[in-house]
Amino acid sequence: MNMFSTRKPRRFSHTYVYADDRADRVRDLERMAGEGGSAVDGTRSAVGKPEFRSQAKPHGAVGASGVAVMAYAAAAVLLCGLCYLLWRYSGA
């Protein structure tokens, strides 16, 4: 009985059961992007790397859908308030 010594844990080794083709595809895409070529046919592009624009809106910007949601919320609050006033002062 080893009461004063602790055993070291076993080493962890993970082996893949299934083949992961995504890692190979990502590696090929990164290699093609670094070369400036096309990932489909493997040829070099004369244009170069495409420029990506950010799709994020600036902080605090509300789009058209946000305005519609706010209008529906305001209409719902007004309708609830009107129903409350009619119930409260109707005398029923």
C-alpha positions in Angstrom: 0.0 0.0 0.0 1.6 3.2 -1.3 0.0 5.8 0.9 2.6 8.6 0.7 3.5 8.5 -3.0 1.2 9.5 -5.9 1.2 7.8 -9.2 1.9 9.7 -12.3 -1.1 9.9 -14.8 -0.9 8.0 -18.0 0.1 9.8 -21.1 -2.7 10.8 -23.4 -2.4 10.0 -27.1 -5.2 10.6 -29.5 -5.4 8.6 -32.7 -7.9 9.5 -35.4 -10.4 6.8 -36.1 -11.7 8.4 -39.3 -9.8 10.1 -42.1 -10.0 13.9 -41.9 -9.9 15.3 -45.4 -10.7 18.8 -44.3 -7.2 19.3 -42.9 -5.8 18.4 -46.3 -8.1 20.7 -48.1 -7.3 23.6 -45.7 -3.6 23.0 -46.2 -4.0 23.0 -50.0 -6.1 26.2 -49.9 -3.5 27.9 -47.7 -0.7 26.8 -50.0 -2.7 28.1 -53.1 -3.5 31.4 -51.3 0.2 31.9 -50.5 1.2 31.3 -54.1 -1.6 33.5 -55.4 -3.0 30.8 -57.7 -6.4 29.3 -58.1 -7.3 26.4 -55.8 -9.4 24.8 -58.6 -7.0 24.4 -61.5 -3.7 25.2 -59.7 -2.7 28.0 -62.1 -1.3 31.3 -60.9 -3.6 34.3 -61.1 -2.3 37.6 -62.6 -4.7 39.6 -60.5 -3.3 38.6 -57.2 -5.1 38.1 -53.9 -8.6 39.4 -53.6 -9.4 42.2 -51.2 -11.9 41.3 -48.5 -14.2 44.0 -47.0 -15.5 43.8 -43.5 -19.2 42.9 -43.4 -19.5 44.3 -39.8 -21.5 47.5 -39.2 -20.0 50.3 -37.1 -20.9 50.3 -33.4 -24.4 51.7 -32.8 -25.5 51.5 -36.4 -29.0 50.2 -36.9 -30.0 48.8 -40.3 -33.4 48.8 -41.9 -34.4 45.6 -40.1 -33.5 47.1 -36.8 -35.7 50.1 -37.4 -38.6 47.8 -38.3 -38.2 45.8 -35.1 -38.1 48.9 -33.0 -41.3 50.2 -34.7 -43.1 46.9 -34.1 -42.0 47.0 -30.5 -43.2 50.6 -30.0 -46.5 49.7 -31.6 -46.9 46.7 -29.3 -46.2 48.8 -26.2 -48.7 51.5 -27.2 -51.3 48.9 -27.9 -50.8 47.3 -24.5 -51.0 50.7 -22.9 -54.2 51.6 -24.7 -55.8 48.2 -23.7 -54.8 48.8 -20.1 -56.3 52.3 -20.1 -59.5 51.1 -21.6 -59.7 48.3 -19.0 -58.9 50.6 -16.1 -61.3 53.4 -16.9 -64.1 51.5 -18.6 -66.1 51.0 -15.4 -66.6 47.3 -15.8 
